[in-house]
Amino acid sequence: MEKGKKFYNEVEALYKGIAYIVRLLGWGYRCGYVEVPKSIFKRFENRKGELLCHGGITFYRYVGHNDKIQLPEGYWIGFDCNHYEDGIDKEAVKLLLGNTKYLLEGDYLKSFKAVTMEEVERDCKKLIDQLFD
């Protein structure tokens, strides 16, 4: 395991032939990303608010070959689980990233439940259903 890593892809899968990724960030929260064809991406460009997922769409752009977000090249839509009342998954960060260097701190975080990998994966699939049904 690479020490000092800032994220770990917990899930990289296909649903209905569409790629999605569930990513645990070193800060302790997760993000979900769905790759979409350019035609679908353009169709929803001004209608992002219509897409339902945890906290709403917070990532919507083309990712190039050397992009620092480190997703495969293409058009991606995503969301994060770092909103009010979202906790952090400290244990998963320790296990999967091997360090807590970037972990968010604060007593207020202890009272909130982290959004699980399964919940993020469910919302990725829900996004795909909305985009393609």
Backbone as numpy.savetxt, mean C-alpha at the origin, in Angstrom:
# Nx Ny Nz CAx CAy CAz Cx Cy Cz
18.36 -11.34 5.28 17.51 -10.15 5.28 18.40 -8.91 5.28
18.07 -7.98 4.46 18.84 -6.75 4.33 18.51 -5.79 5.48
19.50 -5.45 6.27 19.29 -4.53 7.39 19.11 -3.10 6.87
18.30 -2.35 7.58 18.09 -0.96 7.22 17.10 -0.76 6.08
16.48 -1.84 5.63 15.50 -1.76 4.55 14.29 -0.94 5.01
13.72 -0.14 4.12 12.63 0.76 4.49 11.24 0.17 4.23
11.16 -0.94 3.48 9.86 -1.56 3.25 10.03 -3.02 2.92
8.90 -3.75 3.00 8.88 -5.16 2.65 7.55 -5.44 1.94
7.62 -6.03 0.76 6.40 -6.40 0.05 5.88 -7.72 0.63
4.80 -7.63 1.37 4.22 -8.82 2.00 3.46 -9.68 0.99
2.85 -9.02 0.02 2.09 -9.73 -1.02 2.41 -9.09 -2.36
2.73 -9.92 -3.33 2.85 -9.51 -4.73 2.07 -10.56 -5.50
0.89 -10.19 -5.99 0.02 -11.21 -6.57 -0.81 -10.62 -7.71
-1.57 -11.52 -8.33 -2.51 -11.15 -9.38 -3.92 -11.48 -8.91
-4.84 -10.62 -9.25 -6.26 -10.85 -9.02 -6.97 -10.44 -10.30
-7.68 -11.36 -10.90 -8.33 -11.12 -12.19 -7.32 -10.66 -13.24
-6.09 -11.15 -13.11 -5.04 -10.82 -14.06 -4.38 -9.47 -13.83
-4.72 -8.79 -12.75 -4.18 -7.46 -12.44 -3.23 -7.58 -11.24
-2.04 -6.98 -11.37 -1.04 -7.03 -10.31 -1.41 -6.10 -9.16
-1.14 -6.57 -7.95 -1.28 -5.71 -6.78 -0.18 -6.07 -5.78
0.12 -5.10 -4.92 1.18 -5.27 -3.93 0.68 -4.75 -2.59
0.94 -5.52 -1.54 0.73 -5.06 -0.16 2.12 -4.84 0.42
2.38 -3.63 0.86 3.72 -3.26 1.32 3.67 -2.80 2.76
4.56 -3.37 3.58 4.75 -2.92 4.95 5.91 -1.93 4.94
5.68 -0.73 5.42 6.74 0.27 5.47 7.44 0.22 6.81
8.68 0.63 6.83 9.47 0.65 8.06 8.89 1.54 9.14
8.01 2.43 8.78 7.34 3.30 9.74 6.30 2.53 10.54
5.90 1.32 10.04 4.98 0.48 10.78 3.59 0.35 10.20
3.30 1.06 9.13 1.98 0.94 8.50 2.11 0.34 7.11
0.97 -0.04 6.54 0.95 -0.69 5.23 0.35 0.21 4.17
0.70 -0.13 2.93 0.12 0.52 1.75 -0.32 -0.58 0.79
-1.31 -0.28 -0.02 -1.74 -1.19 -1.07 -1.62 -0.49 -2.41
-1.15 -1.22 -3.42 -0.96 -0.67 -4.77 -1.58 -1.61 -5.79
-2.22 -1.02 -6.80 -2.81 -1.78 -7.90 -2.28 -1.20 -9.20
-1.74 -2.07 -10.06 -1.26 -1.63 -11.37 -2.43 -1.65 -12.35
-2.56 -0.59 -13.12 -3.67 -0.50 -14.06 -3.18 -0.09 -15.44
-3.87 -0.54 -16.49 -3.52 -0.09 -17.83 -3.71 1.42 -17.96
-2.96 2.02 -18.85 -3.02 3.47 -19.06 -4.45 3.94 -19.34
-5.22 3.18 -20.12 -6.59 3.60 -20.47 -7.48 3.69 -19.23
-7.34 2.76 -18.32 -8.13 2.78 -17.07 -7.63 3.92 -16.19
-6.32 4.08 -16.12 -5.71 5.14 -15.31 -6.25 6.50 -15.74
-6.26 6.76 -17.04 -6.74 8.05 -17.55 -8.23 8.24 -17.27
-8.99 7.15 -17.33 -10.44 7.24 -17.11 -10.77 7.70 -15.69
-9.96 7.30 -14.72 -10.24 7.63 -13.32 -9.42 8.81 -12.80
-8.63 9.41 -13.67 -7.74 10.49 -13.24 -8.46 11.59 -12.45
-9.62 12.00 -12.91 -10.37 13.06 -12.23 -11.50 12.52 -11.37
-11.53 11.19 -11.20 -12.60 10.56 -10.42 -12.04 9.66 -9.32
-10.84 9.98 -8.84 -10.19 9.15 -7.82 -11.06 9.00 -6.57
-11.78 10.06 -6.24 -12.62 10.05 -5.05 -13.75 9.03 -5.10
-14.05 8.53 -6.29 -15.11 7.53 -6.43 -14.63 6.14 -6.06
-13.33 5.94 -6.00 -12.76 4.63 -5.70 -12.68 4.44 -4.19
-13.33 3.40 -3.69 -13.41 3.17 -2.26 -12.34 2.18 -1.80
-11.57 2.61 -0.80 -10.56 1.78 -0.17 -10.21 2.44 1.15
-9.39 1.81 1.94 -9.02 2.34 3.26 -8.41 3.73 3.13
-9.06 4.72 3.68 -8.54 6.08 3.68 -8.60 6.81 2.35
-9.08 6.15 1.30 -9.15 6.77 -0.01 -7.83 6.67 -0.77
-7.88 6.99 -2.05 -6.70 6.93 -2.91 -5.71 8.03 -2.51
-4.48 7.63 -2.22 -3.44 8.60 -1.86 -2.23 8.52 -2.80
-2.25 7.58 -3.73 -1.15 7.42 -4.68 -1.78 7.14 -6.04
-1.41 7.96 -7.03 -2.02 7.83 -8.35 -1.06 8.42 -9.37
-0.20 7.56 -9.93 0.76 8.10 -10.89 1.47 7.01 -11.67
2.18 7.47 -12.67 3.04 6.60 -13.46 4.35 6.43 -12.69
4.84 5.21 -12.61 6.11 4.91 -11.96 7.10 4.53 -13.04
8.18 5.27 -13.10 9.22 5.00 -14.09 10.21 3.94 -13.61
11.11 3.60 -14.50 12.08 2.53 -14.26 12.93 2.76 -13.01
13.40 3.96 -12.78 14.28 4.25 -11.64 13.59 5.05 -10.55
12.29 4.95 -10.47 11.51 5.72 -9.50 11.84 5.26 -8.08
11.95 6.20 -7.15 12.32 5.84 -5.78 11.21 5.08 -5.04
10.00 5.08 -5.54 8.92 4.33 -4.90 9.13 2.82 -5.04
9.94 2.42 -5.99 10.34 1.03 -6.20 9.16 0.08 -6.44
8.30 0.48 -7.34 7.27 -0.40 -7.89 7.67 -0.72 -9.32
7.16 -1.80 -9.88 7.44 -2.07 -11.29 6.96 -0.92 -12.17
7.64 -0.69 -13.26 7.28 0.39 -14.16 5.84 0.22 -14.64
5.08 1.31 -14.60 3.69 1.26 -15.05 2.83 2.28 -14.33
1.53 2.18 -14.52 0.56 3.07 -13.91 0.01 2.39 -12.65
0.09 3.11 -11.54 -0.29 2.54 -10.25 -1.25 3.45 -9.50
-2.18 2.82 -8.81 -3.11 3.48 -7.91 -2.88 2.87 -6.54
-2.86 3.69 -5.50 -2.59 3.13 -4.19 -3.25 3.89 -3.05
-3.14 3.30 -1.89 -3.69 3.88 -0.66 -2.77 3.51 0.49
-2.84 4.29 1.56 -2.02 3.99 2.72 -2.90 3.80 3.95
-2.33 3.19 4.95 -3.03 2.93 6.20 -2.35 3.69 7.33
-2.15 4.97 7.09 -1.54 5.87 8.05 -2.45 7.07 8.26
-3.65 6.76 8.71 -4.66 7.79 8.95 -5.04 7.78 10.43
-5.83 8.74 10.83 -6.29 8.81 12.21 -6.91 7.48 12.61
-6.52 6.98 13.75 -6.97 5.71 14.32 -6.37 4.48 13.64
-5.36 4.66 12.79 -4.60 3.53 12.26 -3.37 3.35 13.14
-3.19 2.15 13.64 -2.01 1.86 14.45 -0.86 1.39 13.59
0.22 1.01 14.25 1.38 0.50 13.53 1.61 -0.96 13.93
2.23 -1.72 13.06 2.49 -3.13 13.28 3.98 -3.31 13.60
4.32 -3.00 14.83 5.71 -3.02 15.28 6.32 -4.42 15.17
5.54 -5.44 15.51 6.06 -6.81 15.48 6.40 -7.24 14.05
5.54 -6.89 13.09 5.81 -7.24 11.70 7.04 -6.51 11.19
7.23 -5.27 11.60 8.42 -4.51 11.20 9.67 -5.20 11.72
9.65 -5.60 12.98 10.81 -6.30 13.56 11.09 -7.60 12.82
10.04 -8.37 12.55 10.18 -9.66 11.92 10.61 -9.56 10.45
9.92 -8.70 9.69 10.13 -8.67 8.25 11.24 -7.71 7.80
11.47 -6.67 8.56 12.51 -5.70 8.18 13.76 -5.82 9.04
13.63 -6.49 10.17 14.79 -6.72 11.02 15.30 -5.51 11.76
14.54 -4.42 11.74 14.97 -3.24 12.48 13.76 -2.35 12.74
13.93 -1.45 13.68 12.86 -0.49 13.98 13.39 0.94 13.79
14.38 1.07 12.95 15.05 2.35 12.71 14.08 3.46 12.29
13.09 3.11 11.47 12.18 4.12 10.93 10.82 4.13 11.62
10.62 3.23 12.57 9.31 3.03 13.19 8.76 4.31 13.80
7.49 4.59 13.52 6.82 5.73 14.12 6.69 5.48 15.62
6.83 6.51 16.39 6.74 6.40 17.85 5.64 7.31 18.36
5.18 7.02 19.55 4.18 7.86 20.20 3.17 7.01 20.94
2.85 7.42 22.17 1.90 6.67 22.98 0.53 6.58 22.33
0.14 7.59 21.57 -1.17 7.60 20.94 -1.32 6.43 19.96
-0.22 5.96 19.37 -0.29 4.85 18.42 -0.64 3.53 19.08
-0.34 3.40 20.37 -0.58 2.15 21.08 -2.07 1.84 21.23
-2.90 2.86 21.18 -4.33 2.64 21.40 -5.08 2.29 20.11
-4.39 2.31 18.98 -5.03 2.02 17.70 -4.54 0.71 17.12
-5.42 0.01 16.42 -5.11 -1.28 15.80 -4.49 -1.05 14.43
-3.42 -1.79 14.15 -2.79 -1.73 12.83 -3.70 -2.39 11.81
-3.72 -1.85 10.61 -4.45 -2.47 9.51 -3.62 -3.67 9.05
-4.24 -4.82 9.00 -3.51 -6.07 8.71 -3.22 -6.22 7.22
-2.29 -7.12 6.95 -1.95 -7.47 5.57 -3.20 -7.96 4.83
-4.00 -8.78 5.50 -5.21 -9.33 4.88 -6.23 -8.23 4.56
-6.35 -7.25 5.42 -7.28 -6.14 5.18 -6.82 -5.30 3.99
-5.53 -5.06 3.89 -5.00 -4.29 2.75 -5.17 -5.08 1.46
-4.90 -6.37 1.52 -5.08 -7.22 0.34 -6.54 -7.22 -0.11
-7.46 -7.29 0.84 -8.89 -7.23 0.52 -9.25 -5.92 -0.19
-8.70 -4.81 0.29 -8.99 -3.52 -0.34 -8.34 -3.40 -1.72
-7.19 -4.02 -1.93 -6.59 -4.05 -3.27 -7.54 -4.76 -4.24
-8.05 -5.88 -3.82 -8.98 -6.64 -4.66 -10.28 -5.87 -4.89
-10.73 -5.16 -3.86 -11.92 -4.33 -3.99 -11.69 -3.21 -5.01
-10.50 -2.64 -5.00 -10.16 -1.61 -6.00 -10.20 -2.19 -7.41
-9.63 -3.36 -7.57 -9.63 -4.02 -8.90 -11.06 -4.28 -9.35
-11.90 -4.75 -8.45 -13.31 -4.96 -8.80 -13.97 -3.66 -9.27
-13.69 -2.57 -8.57 -14.28 -1.28 -8.94 -13.77 -0.78 -10.29
-12.50 -0.99 -10.55 -11.90 -0.50 -11.79 -12.32 -1.30 -13.02
-12.58 -2.59 -12.84 -12.77 -3.44 -13.99 -14.16 -4.06 -14.11
-15.04 -3.84 -13.17 -16.39 -4.42 -13.28 -17.37 -3.42 -13.86
